């Protein structure tokens, strides 16, 4: 079984892509909604939550765990791999390398939570891959909540983004990296703000990686577990990812 874990709805962008690659795999999606968002929390606290949610998934029989969140990957991927060398983990990292390859203006923007933009993973990627390209990290605290409220594709989100993306626009960024798995659910709003610029969503690349490490067989069941209210979760999914169906939605006790 594949476990896909995020604080809330963001990992659904990864789940959708994983389903495209592994339609028959059994998947459990875990959303720690009662403690979301994670993005402004200290890394040590995110790591503690990730350990707890990993144990929930392991008890359900997962063998591959996808940390479908840049914030969680930044805080916990290394530690979980070290603590569970017998298990497979797939994490996310800001797509700095492909963005550097794609830019012509030599200015790129990385959009993420406060934890991701200020974290060591992004700093390391910039050091290794940016070369002479300017990387503008833009933290967008508040956007996750807007998306969880079903408002990602509304004038409200567009106004929020307009207010936060003044610097990369002024400096001519021509590539925007989505370094938070929630942000694909505001992509139309973002497109309106950044015009023709290239937007990189890593979900498909992550799914391809999951397809490499996990067997393609199973019953194709998708179960969701939330620490929040399952009825609210069902309604949020219907609003944010219409057409995505779960075989069951349960509460994590
Ligand atoms: N979707 C997450 C990410 O990719 C976490 C959002 C949050 O909980 O703040 O960073």
py3Dmol code that shows the C-alpha trace and the ligand (Angstrom):
import py3Dmol

protein = """\
ATOM      1  CA  UNK A   1       0.000   0.000   0.000  1.00  0.00           C
ATOM      2  CA  UNK A   2       1.109   3.555  -0.726  1.00  0.00           C
ATOM      3  CA  UNK A   3       0.693   6.174   2.006  1.00  0.00           C
ATOM      4  CA  UNK A   4       0.384   9.781   0.851  1.00  0.00           C
ATOM      5  CA  UNK A   5       0.624  12.338   3.621  1.00  0.00           C
ATOM      6  CA  UNK A   6       0.049  16.062   3.882  1.00  0.00           C
ATOM      7  CA  UNK A   7      -1.291  18.463   6.473  1.00  0.00           C
ATOM      8  CA  UNK A   8      -4.469  18.866   4.422  1.00  0.00           C
ATOM      9  CA  UNK A   9      -5.642  18.932   0.829  1.00  0.00           C
ATOM     10  CA  UNK A  10      -2.323  19.802  -0.846  1.00  0.00           C
ATOM     11  CA  UNK A  11      -1.214  16.204  -1.251  1.00  0.00           C
ATOM     12  CA  UNK A  12      -4.277  15.597  -3.395  1.00  0.00           C
ATOM     13  CA  UNK A  13      -2.320  17.152  -6.265  1.00  0.00           C
ATOM     14  CA  UNK A  14       0.213  14.356  -5.742  1.00  0.00           C
ATOM     15  CA  UNK A  15      -2.476  11.694  -5.208  1.00  0.00           C
ATOM     16  CA  UNK A  16      -4.103  12.601  -8.548  1.00  0.00           C
ATOM     17  CA  UNK A  17      -0.764  12.268 -10.322  1.00  0.00           C
ATOM     18  CA  UNK A  18       0.058   8.986  -8.533  1.00  0.00           C
ATOM     19  CA  UNK A  19      -3.304   7.570  -9.616  1.00  0.00           C
ATOM     20  CA  UNK A  20      -2.346   8.359 -13.218  1.00  0.00           C
ATOM     21  CA  UNK A  21       0.813   6.267 -12.868  1.00  0.00           C
ATOM     22  CA  UNK A  22      -0.443   3.500 -10.516  1.00  0.00           C
ATOM     23  CA  UNK A  23      -4.195   3.065 -11.091  1.00  0.00           C
ATOM     24  CA  UNK A  24      -4.290  -0.309  -9.321  1.00  0.00           C
ATOM     25  CA  UNK A  25      -2.197   0.453  -6.258  1.00  0.00           C
ATOM     26  CA  UNK A  26      -3.949   0.603  -2.902  1.00  0.00           C
ATOM     27  CA  UNK A  27      -3.575   4.077  -1.462  1.00  0.00           C
ATOM     28  CA  UNK A  28      -4.186   5.587   1.938  1.00  0.00           C
ATOM     29  CA  UNK A  29      -4.247   9.392   1.991  1.00  0.00           C
ATOM     30  CA  UNK A  30      -3.547  10.993   5.366  1.00  0.00           C
ATOM     31  CA  UNK A  31      -4.494  14.594   6.143  1.00  0.00           C
ATOM     32  CA  UNK A  32      -3.539  16.013   9.546  1.00  0.00           C
ATOM     33  CA  UNK A  33      -6.180  18.700   9.260  1.00  0.00           C
ATOM     34  CA  UNK A  34      -6.703  19.279  12.969  1.00  0.00           C
ATOM     35  CA  UNK A  35      -3.117  20.614  13.120  1.00  0.00           C
ATOM     36  CA  UNK A  36      -2.949  22.222   9.675  1.00  0.00           C
ATOM     37  CA  UNK A  37      -1.369  24.309   8.370  1.00  0.00           C
ATOM     38  CA  UNK A  38       2.147  23.132   9.118  1.00  0.00           C
ATOM     39  CA  UNK A  39       3.912  25.850   7.146  1.00  0.00           C
ATOM     40  CA  UNK A  40       4.525  28.320   9.971  1.00  0.00           C
ATOM     41  CA  UNK A  41       5.386  25.713  12.609  1.00  0.00           C
ATOM     42  CA  UNK A  42       8.958  24.994  13.783  1.00  0.00           C
ATOM     43  CA  UNK A  43      10.627  22.138  11.873  1.00  0.00           C
ATOM     44  CA  UNK A  44      10.999  20.061  15.071  1.00  0.00           C
ATOM     45  CA  UNK A  45       7.241  20.134  15.600  1.00  0.00           C
ATOM     46  CA  UNK A  46       6.544  19.182  11.966  1.00  0.00           C
ATOM     47  CA  UNK A  47       8.973  16.278  12.396  1.00  0.00           C
ATOM     48  CA  UNK A  48       7.098  15.065  15.485  1.00  0.00           C
ATOM     49  CA  UNK A  49       3.761  15.210  13.621  1.00  0.00           C
ATOM     50  CA  UNK A  50       5.315  13.413  10.626  1.00  0.00           C
ATOM     51  CA  UNK A  51       6.527  10.597  12.887  1.00  0.00           C
ATOM     52  CA  UNK A  52       3.039  10.183  14.338  1.00  0.00           C
ATOM     53  CA  UNK A  53       1.348  10.170  10.932  1.00  0.00           C
ATOM     54  CA  UNK A  54       3.962   7.780   9.562  1.00  0.00           C
ATOM     55  CA  UNK A  55       3.087   5.336  12.358  1.00  0.00           C
ATOM     56  CA  UNK A  56      -0.617   5.666  11.465  1.00  0.00           C
ATOM     57  CA  UNK A  57       0.174   4.771   7.838  1.00  0.00           C
ATOM     58  CA  UNK A  58       2.532   1.931   8.778  1.00  0.00           C
ATOM     59  CA  UNK A  59      -0.187   0.372  10.949  1.00  0.00           C
ATOM     60  CA  UNK A  60      -2.419   0.379   7.856  1.00  0.00           C
ATOM     61  CA  UNK A  61       0.187  -1.634   5.992  1.00  0.00           C
ATOM     62  CA  UNK A  62       1.896   0.974   3.831  1.00  0.00           C
ATOM     63  CA  UNK A  63       5.294   0.061   2.456  1.00  0.00           C
ATOM     64  CA  UNK A  64       5.887   3.224   0.428  1.00  0.00           C
ATOM     65  CA  UNK A  65       5.340   6.603   2.081  1.00  0.00           C
ATOM     66  CA  UNK A  66       5.023   9.776   0.043  1.00  0.00           C
ATOM     67  CA  UNK A  67       5.604  12.985   1.992  1.00  0.00           C
ATOM     68  CA  UNK A  68       3.305  14.962  -0.302  1.00  0.00           C
ATOM     69  CA  UNK A  69       4.354  18.274   1.155  1.00  0.00           C
ATOM     70  CA  UNK A  70       7.448  20.378   0.751  1.00  0.00           C
ATOM     71  CA  UNK A  71       7.142  21.576   4.349  1.00  0.00           C
ATOM     72  CA  UNK A  72       7.059  18.021   5.703  1.00  0.00           C
ATOM     73  CA  UNK A  73       9.826  16.807   3.376  1.00  0.00           C
ATOM     74  CA  UNK A  74      12.031  19.687   4.498  1.00  0.00           C
ATOM     75  CA  UNK A  75      11.485  18.824   8.170  1.00  0.00           C
ATOM     76  CA  UNK A  76      11.240  15.028   8.176  1.00  0.00           C
ATOM     77  CA  UNK A  77      12.385  13.169   5.038  1.00  0.00           C
ATOM     78  CA  UNK A  78      15.969  12.704   6.116  1.00  0.00           C
ATOM     79  CA  UNK A  79      15.010  11.654   9.666  1.00  0.00           C
ATOM     80  CA  UNK A  80      12.285   9.196   8.619  1.00  0.00           C
ATOM     81  CA  UNK A  81      14.635   7.523   6.141  1.00  0.00           C
ATOM     82  CA  UNK A  82      17.280   7.226   8.828  1.00  0.00           C
ATOM     83  CA  UNK A  83      14.812   5.847  11.415  1.00  0.00           C
ATOM     84  CA  UNK A  84      13.191   3.333   9.006  1.00  0.00           C
ATOM     85  CA  UNK A  85      15.864   2.062   6.638  1.00  0.00           C
ATOM     86  CA  UNK A  86      13.632  -0.894   5.700  1.00  0.00           C
ATOM     87  CA  UNK A  87      10.882   1.363   4.270  1.00  0.00           C
ATOM     88  CA  UNK A  88      10.658   3.491   1.133  1.00  0.00           C
ATOM     89  CA  UNK A  89      10.084   7.242   1.340  1.00  0.00           C
ATOM     90  CA  UNK A  90       9.461   9.647  -1.507  1.00  0.00           C
ATOM     91  CA  UNK A  91       9.640  13.348  -0.708  1.00  0.00           C
ATOM     92  CA  UNK A  92       9.329  16.664  -2.455  1.00  0.00           C
ATOM     93  CA  UNK A  93      11.941  19.300  -2.993  1.00  0.00           C
ATOM     94  CA  UNK A  94      11.619  22.671  -4.709  1.00  0.00           C
ATOM     95  CA  UNK A  95      12.199  22.160  -8.455  1.00  0.00           C
ATOM     96  CA  UNK A  96      15.136  24.564  -8.581  1.00  0.00           C
ATOM     97  CA  UNK A  97      17.157  22.490 -11.035  1.00  0.00           C
ATOM     98  CA  UNK A  98      14.491  22.309 -13.787  1.00  0.00           C
ATOM     99  CA  UNK A  99      13.636  25.983 -13.218  1.00  0.00           C
ATOM    100  CA  UNK A 100      17.276  27.003 -13.687  1.00  0.00           C
ATOM    101  CA  UNK A 101      17.346  24.959 -16.900  1.00  0.00           C
ATOM    102  CA  UNK A 102      14.172  26.659 -18.185  1.00  0.00           C
ATOM    103  CA  UNK A 103      14.777  30.325 -17.370  1.00  0.00           C
ATOM    104  CA  UNK A 104      15.845  32.819 -20.015  1.00  0.00           C
ATOM    105  CA  UNK A 105      15.675  35.942 -17.869  1.00  0.00           C
ATOM    106  CA  UNK A 106      17.959  34.308 -15.262  1.00  0.00           C
ATOM    107  CA  UNK A 107      15.465  35.144 -12.539  1.00  0.00           C
ATOM    108  CA  UNK A 108      13.230  32.472 -11.022  1.00  0.00           C
ATOM    109  CA  UNK A 109      10.764  32.530  -8.143  1.00  0.00           C
ATOM    110  CA  UNK A 110      10.162  29.696  -5.673  1.00  0.00           C
ATOM    111  CA  UNK A 111       6.783  29.875  -3.942  1.00  0.00           C
ATOM    112  CA  UNK A 112       6.245  27.969  -0.699  1.00  0.00           C
ATOM    113  CA  UNK A 113       5.388  28.060   2.963  1.00  0.00           C
ATOM    114  CA  UNK A 114       7.516  29.924   5.488  1.00  0.00           C
ATOM    115  CA  UNK A 115       9.097  26.607   6.548  1.00  0.00           C
ATOM    116  CA  UNK A 116      10.062  25.667   3.000  1.00  0.00           C
ATOM    117  CA  UNK A 117      11.335  29.072   1.896  1.00  0.00           C
ATOM    118  CA  UNK A 118      13.423  29.529   5.052  1.00  0.00           C
ATOM    119  CA  UNK A 119      14.498  25.888   5.281  1.00  0.00           C
ATOM    120  CA  UNK A 120      17.843  24.201   4.655  1.00  0.00           C
ATOM    121  CA  UNK A 121      16.621  22.139   1.693  1.00  0.00           C
ATOM    122  CA  UNK A 122      15.955  25.155  -0.527  1.00  0.00           C
ATOM    123  CA  UNK A 123      19.212  26.826   0.537  1.00  0.00           C
ATOM    124  CA  UNK A 124      21.113  23.672  -0.375  1.00  0.00           C
ATOM    125  CA  UNK A 125      19.435  23.380  -3.795  1.00  0.00           C
ATOM    126  CA  UNK A 126      20.196  27.023  -4.565  1.00  0.00           C
ATOM    127  CA  UNK A 127      23.826  26.529  -3.584  1.00  0.00           C
ATOM    128  CA  UNK A 128      24.135  23.432  -5.765  1.00  0.00           C
ATOM    129  CA  UNK A 129      22.121  24.338  -8.845  1.00  0.00           C
ATOM    130  CA  UNK A 130      21.376  28.068  -9.178  1.00  0.00           C
ATOM    131  CA  UNK A 131      24.710  29.122 -10.689  1.00  0.00           C
ATOM    132  CA  UNK A 132      24.248  32.648 -12.049  1.00  0.00           C
ATOM    133  CA  UNK A 133      20.444  32.509 -11.808  1.00  0.00           C
ATOM    134  CA  UNK A 134      18.795  34.712  -9.172  1.00  0.00           C
ATOM    135  CA  UNK A 135      16.380  32.704  -7.022  1.00  0.00           C
ATOM    136  CA  UNK A 136      13.682  34.726  -5.284  1.00  0.00           C
ATOM    137  CA  UNK A 137      12.079  32.711  -2.493  1.00  0.00           C
ATOM    138  CA  UNK A 138       8.568  33.939  -1.742  1.00  0.00           C
ATOM    139  CA  UNK A 139       6.797  32.680   1.379  1.00  0.00           C
ATOM    140  CA  UNK A 140       3.037  32.803   1.050  1.00  0.00           C
ATOM    141  CA  UNK A 141       1.640  32.343   4.583  1.00  0.00           C
ATOM    142  CA  UNK A 142      -2.143  32.357   4.340  1.00  0.00           C
ATOM    143  CA  UNK A 143      -2.481  30.830   0.873  1.00  0.00           C
ATOM    144  CA  UNK A 144      -2.854  27.280   2.232  1.00  0.00           C
ATOM    145  CA  UNK A 145      -5.812  28.427   4.345  1.00  0.00           C
ATOM    146  CA  UNK A 146      -7.371  30.174   1.333  1.00  0.00           C
ATOM    147  CA  UNK A 147      -7.111  26.920  -0.634  1.00  0.00           C
ATOM    148  CA  UNK A 148      -8.414  24.757   2.225  1.00  0.00           C
ATOM    149  CA  UNK A 149     -11.426  27.096   2.323  1.00  0.00           C
ATOM    150  CA  UNK A 150     -12.083  26.350  -1.354  1.00  0.00           C
ATOM    151  CA  UNK A 151     -11.083  29.859  -2.442  1.00  0.00           C
ATOM    152  CA  UNK A 152      -7.929  29.093  -4.457  1.00  0.00           C
ATOM    153  CA  UNK A 153      -9.496  29.984  -7.773  1.00  0.00           C
ATOM    154  CA  UNK A 154     -11.229  33.220  -6.784  1.00  0.00           C
ATOM    155  CA  UNK A 155     -10.519  36.960  -7.041  1.00  0.00           C
ATOM    156  CA  UNK A 156      -9.564  36.807  -3.358  1.00  0.00           C
ATOM    157  CA  UNK A 157      -6.650  34.439  -4.101  1.00  0.00           C
ATOM    158  CA  UNK A 158      -5.671  36.481  -7.142  1.00  0.00           C
ATOM    159  CA  UNK A 159      -5.513  39.654  -5.048  1.00  0.00           C
ATOM    160  CA  UNK A 160      -3.451  37.817  -2.423  1.00  0.00           C
ATOM    161  CA  UNK A 161      -0.972  36.650  -5.072  1.00  0.00           C
ATOM    162  CA  UNK A 162      -0.794  40.076  -6.717  1.00  0.00           C
ATOM    163  CA  UNK A 163       0.172  41.516  -3.346  1.00  0.00           C
ATOM    164  CA  UNK A 164       2.890  38.921  -2.700  1.00  0.00           C
ATOM    165  CA  UNK A 165       4.480  38.578  -6.132  1.00  0.00           C
ATOM    166  CA  UNK A 166       5.398  42.189  -6.736  1.00  0.00           C
ATOM    167  CA  UNK A 167       9.151  41.552  -6.375  1.00  0.00           C
ATOM    168  CA  UNK A 168       9.565  38.605  -8.790  1.00  0.00           C
ATOM    169  CA  UNK A 169       7.371  40.379 -11.323  1.00  0.00           C
ATOM    170  CA  UNK A 170       9.380  43.594 -11.056  1.00  0.00           C
ATOM    171  CA  UNK A 171      12.651  41.675 -11.420  1.00  0.00           C
ATOM    172  CA  UNK A 172      11.439  39.779 -14.481  1.00  0.00           C
ATOM    173  CA  UNK A 173      11.114  36.225 -13.138  1.00  0.00           C
ATOM    174  CA  UNK A 174      10.057  33.989 -16.017  1.00  0.00           C
ATOM    175  CA  UNK A 175       9.774  30.694 -14.092  1.00  0.00           C
ATOM    176  CA  UNK A 176       7.678  30.138 -10.959  1.00  0.00           C
ATOM    177  CA  UNK A 177       8.223  26.936  -8.957  1.00  0.00           C
ATOM    178  CA  UNK A 178       5.273  25.618  -6.961  1.00  0.00           C
ATOM    179  CA  UNK A 179       7.072  24.455  -3.821  1.00  0.00           C
ATOM    180  CA  UNK A 180       3.907  23.725  -1.874  1.00  0.00           C
ATOM    181  CA  UNK A 181       1.549  20.950  -2.942  1.00  0.00           C
ATOM    182  CA  UNK A 182      -1.496  23.102  -2.178  1.00  0.00           C
ATOM    183  CA  UNK A 183      -0.609  25.721  -4.775  1.00  0.00           C
ATOM    184  CA  UNK A 184      -1.714  23.785  -7.892  1.00  0.00           C
ATOM    185  CA  UNK A 185      -5.207  24.432  -6.535  1.00  0.00           C
ATOM    186  CA  UNK A 186      -4.677  28.158  -7.143  1.00  0.00           C
ATOM    187  CA  UNK A 187      -2.942  27.787 -10.493  1.00  0.00           C
ATOM    188  CA  UNK A 188      -5.510  29.722 -12.520  1.00  0.00           C
ATOM    189  CA  UNK A 189      -5.247  32.648 -10.106  1.00  0.00           C
ATOM    190  CA  UNK A 190      -1.452  32.444 -10.312  1.00  0.00           C
ATOM    191  CA  UNK A 191      -1.561  32.291 -14.102  1.00  0.00           C
ATOM    192  CA  UNK A 192      -3.552  35.542 -14.159  1.00  0.00           C
ATOM    193  CA  UNK A 193      -0.926  37.242 -12.005  1.00  0.00           C
ATOM    194  CA  UNK A 194       2.255  35.984 -13.710  1.00  0.00           C
ATOM    195  CA  UNK A 195       1.030  36.069 -17.323  1.00  0.00           C
ATOM    196  CA  UNK A 196       3.189  34.079 -19.737  1.00  0.00           C
ATOM    197  CA  UNK A 197       5.761  32.929 -17.181  1.00  0.00           C
ATOM    198  CA  UNK A 198       6.451  29.200 -16.937  1.00  0.00           C
ATOM    199  CA  UNK A 199       4.934  27.493 -13.852  1.00  0.00           C
ATOM    200  CA  UNK A 200       6.503  24.258 -12.596  1.00  0.00           C
ATOM    201  CA  UNK A 201       4.285  21.814 -10.685  1.00  0.00           C
ATOM    202  CA  UNK A 202       6.370  18.803  -9.598  1.00  0.00           C
ATOM    203  CA  UNK A 203       3.415  16.439  -8.933  1.00  0.00           C
ATOM    204  CA  UNK A 204       3.863  14.417 -12.124  1.00  0.00           C
ATOM    205  CA  UNK A 205       7.616  13.934 -11.569  1.00  0.00           C
ATOM    206  CA  UNK A 206       6.952  12.774  -8.013  1.00  0.00           C
ATOM    207  CA  UNK A 207       4.324  10.317  -9.254  1.00  0.00           C
ATOM    208  CA  UNK A 208       6.756   8.890 -11.799  1.00  0.00           C
ATOM    209  CA  UNK A 209       9.225   8.343  -8.960  1.00  0.00           C
ATOM    210  CA  UNK A 210       6.525   6.571  -6.907  1.00  0.00           C
ATOM    211  CA  UNK A 211       5.831   4.353  -9.938  1.00  0.00           C
ATOM    212  CA  UNK A 212       9.505   3.376  -9.997  1.00  0.00           C
ATOM    213  CA  UNK A 213       9.613   2.240  -6.381  1.00  0.00           C
ATOM    214  CA  UNK A 214       6.148   0.740  -5.836  1.00  0.00           C
ATOM    215  CA  UNK A 215       4.459  -2.304  -7.403  1.00  0.00           C
ATOM    216  CA  UNK A 216       1.702  -1.536  -9.918  1.00  0.00           C
ATOM    217  CA  UNK A 217      -0.636  -4.227  -8.557  1.00  0.00           C
ATOM    218  CA  UNK A 218      -3.480  -4.030  -6.022  1.00  0.00           C
ATOM    219  CA  UNK A 219      -7.215  -3.412  -5.884  1.00  0.00           C
ATOM    220  CA  UNK A 220      -7.126   0.303  -6.679  1.00  0.00           C
ATOM    221  CA  UNK A 221      -8.801   1.292  -3.410  1.00  0.00           C
ATOM    222  CA  UNK A 222      -8.297   4.836  -2.119  1.00  0.00           C
ATOM    223  CA  UNK A 223      -8.997   5.467   1.552  1.00  0.00           C
ATOM    224  CA  UNK A 224      -8.633   8.843   3.266  1.00  0.00           C
ATOM    225  CA  UNK A 225      -7.835   9.364   6.924  1.00  0.00           C
ATOM    226  CA  UNK A 226      -8.113  12.769   8.548  1.00  0.00           C
ATOM    227  CA  UNK A 227      -7.483  14.033  12.060  1.00  0.00           C
ATOM    228  CA  UNK A 228     -10.209  16.577  11.272  1.00  0.00           C
ATOM    229  CA  UNK A 229     -13.880  16.174  10.422  1.00  0.00           C
ATOM    230  CA  UNK A 230     -14.428  13.553   7.678  1.00  0.00           C
ATOM    231  CA  UNK A 231     -17.640  15.220   6.466  1.00  0.00           C
ATOM    232  CA  UNK A 232     -15.824  18.530   6.048  1.00  0.00           C
ATOM    233  CA  UNK A 233     -12.992  16.698   4.263  1.00  0.00           C
ATOM    234  CA  UNK A 234     -15.443  15.125   1.810  1.00  0.00           C
ATOM    235  CA  UNK A 235     -16.995  18.520   1.072  1.00  0.00           C
ATOM    236  CA  UNK A 236     -13.582  20.165   0.653  1.00  0.00           C
ATOM    237  CA  UNK A 237     -12.426  17.480  -1.781  1.00  0.00           C
ATOM    238  CA  UNK A 238     -15.623  17.850  -3.822  1.00  0.00           C
ATOM    239  CA  UNK A 239     -14.966  21.591  -4.046  1.00  0.00           C
ATOM    240  CA  UNK A 240     -11.214  21.588  -4.670  1.00  0.00           C
ATOM    241  CA  UNK A 241     -10.750  18.396  -6.739  1.00  0.00           C
ATOM    242  CA  UNK A 242     -14.144  17.616  -8.274  1.00  0.00           C
ATOM    243  CA  UNK A 243     -14.224  14.061  -9.600  1.00  0.00           C
ATOM    244  CA  UNK A 244     -11.765  12.651  -7.068  1.00  0.00           C
ATOM    245  CA  UNK A 245     -13.529   9.866  -5.188  1.00  0.00           C
ATOM    246  CA  UNK A 246     -12.536   7.994  -2.044  1.00  0.00           C
ATOM    247  CA  UNK A 247     -13.769   4.497  -1.213  1.00  0.00           C
ATOM    248  CA  UNK A 248     -13.865   5.499   2.451  1.00  0.00           C
ATOM    249  CA  UNK A 249     -13.082   8.542   4.581  1.00  0.00           C
ATOM    250  CA  UNK A 250     -12.276   7.833   8.199  1.00  0.00           C
ATOM    251  CA  UNK A 251     -11.162   9.722  11.279  1.00  0.00           C
ATOM    252  CA  UNK A 252      -7.763   9.135  12.826  1.00  0.00           C
ATOM    253  CA  UNK A 253      -8.531   8.507  16.474  1.00  0.00           C
TER     254      UNK A 253
END
"""
ligand_1 = """\
10
LIG
N 1.084 21.277 1.322
C 2.181 21.553 2.152
C 3.447 21.870 1.444
O 3.660 21.367 0.358
C 2.007 22.044 3.547
C 1.145 23.204 3.717
C 1.005 23.598 5.163
O 0.557 22.787 5.950
O 1.344 24.735 5.497
O 4.275 22.583 1.930
"""
view = py3Dmol.view(width=600, height=400)
view.addModel(protein, "pdb")
view.setStyle({"model": 0}, {"cartoon": {"style": "trace"}})
view.addModel(ligand_1, "xyz")
view.setStyle({"model": 1}, {"stick": {}})
view.zoomTo()
view.show()
